[in-house]
C-alpha cells in the first residue's frame, strides 16, 4: 500500500459490521492509488434500485447495475419488480434469478410484485415467491385498491415478509410531473401535489397497524409523510421508511429545464427538504436508498415534461451525502452509516458482506461519463465532491478498484 497516507477504519456500535481478519489482510495487501487520507467504511446496502433486466436491458443490466453499485461502495442491493416479465410468479422471477447468478458482481436481492403484472387488482403468487424474494412491492405504482392492499398485508404477515410501498394516489396526479410548487407555477408546468404521496401513506399505516405486518415506505419526499411516519412509530406500528439523496440535497429552487431533474416523487420545497433532514437525524427516516433508475440519454433529453421519471444515483450517493451533509456538520458520519448500511440490513435481514475505501483528501467534479452504469442522467453532474471510491470488497472479493 505504498503511497497511502492516513487511514481511518470506521467502527460503529455493531461488531457484525467490523472488518474480518480476511478483509483486513486483503486491505493490507491490495495496491491502491496514492491518497493522503482514506476512509474505510462498511459496504452500503441499497434496498431500492432498478436494474431494468429482464425486459429493458437497453437502459441497464444486472451486470452494469452491480458494477455501478460496486463503484459507489455498495455491496448489497435490492431490485424493484417493474420489469418484463413482472416477477409475480416463480416462473417470471426465474429469468431475473438466472441473470443475477450469471452476471452480478455483488449480492442482489429481488423483490416480488404485490399484484399480478403490477396492475393492482389481483395478488401475485406471494406464497410461491416468498422463499426467493426479499419483500413485496409494486414500485412504480401505488396500490390504489384499499382492499387489495389489506389482503396483501395480511398475506405478507403470514409469510413474515415486508410490504414495501410506492405510495401514490393516481386520482390526485392530474397529469403532473414536477412538484406542485412555485417553480411549476412560474414555468408553466403541471404539478404533483404532496397529498398524492402522504394520503396513501396515511391510509396504509393504519391498515398495517391492523394487519400487524411489517410495512416499509419507499422514497418519501414531503414533510407530511415524515410526520405521519413519526406518529405511526410512536403508536407502535411496525413501519420504516426511506428517502433518497436528491430529496435531502435539492429543492424546487434547484430545478432546471432538464430531464436530469425529473423523478417520481418529485423534488419538493425547501421546507420539505428541511423536514426530511430532520427526520433523518431523529430516526424517523430509517435509511437512504438511491432509487437508481437509469434511462437512455435520448429519453432523458426530452426536458421536464417529456422525459421519463428517474435518475441514476448509485455512483453519486456517498460522495454527495458525505460532502454536503457530513462535511457541513449537518449529520454525523455515524448517522450516515446508519442510513446507508446498518438500518437497511437490519430491517431486511441482509447480512453485512464487505467494505469500501474512499479517498477523502481531495475534491473532484462528478462526471457522468465516468459512470459504470449505462444511465448518465443525474442532477449532480459537475458538483465538486470530497470522496472518491478507491476499492469495494464484497464477500472477501474485490469487486471494484480504481
Helices and strands as residue ranges (DSSP letters): E 4-9, G 15-17, H 21-29, E 35-42, E 44-50, H 62-71, E 74-79, H 90-103, E 107-110, G 116-118, H 126-129, G 130-132, E 136-137, H 146-159, E 163-165, G 170-172, E 178-179, H 182-186, E 191-192, H 195-211, E 215-217, H 223-234, E 239-243, H 245-249, G 252-254, G 259-261, H 270-282, E 287-288, E 292-293, G 299-301, H 303-306, H 317-321, I 322-326, H 333-337, I 338-342, H 343-348, E 354-359, E 364-365, G 368-370, E 384-385, E 388-394, E 397-401
